[in-house]
């Protein structure tokens, strides 16, 4: 019986180790998000020209995180590289990287020449 349980444990360990390469290759795909660099307090309200000073003040003095506001999906992504985000605060940008939860791990940030997408307005109720 003891040999059987030892064999079973060894078999399960080998099976677990054999599956590791499957998980190692499963990396998040790179994505691209366009929008304004703003702060986690203002989010979409700060996604506009002229918000740079406010976003930096909130980040430095009030504990806010800088991120990109994806207006097309009404979603705020915190950027893992806060120093890089500071360089583009208040600007309309395209951020490339991988999403992990609510955080975008930055591969690159570039100023966008095209206007940021605005969320669709809701029709008025009559």
Secondary structure, DSSP 8 states (H G I E B T S, - for coil): -HHHHHHHHHHHHHHHHHHHHHHHT-----EEEEEEEEETTTGGGG-STT-HHHHHHHHHHS---EEEEETTTTEEEEES-HHHHHHTTTSEEEEEEEEETTEEEEEEEEE-SS------------
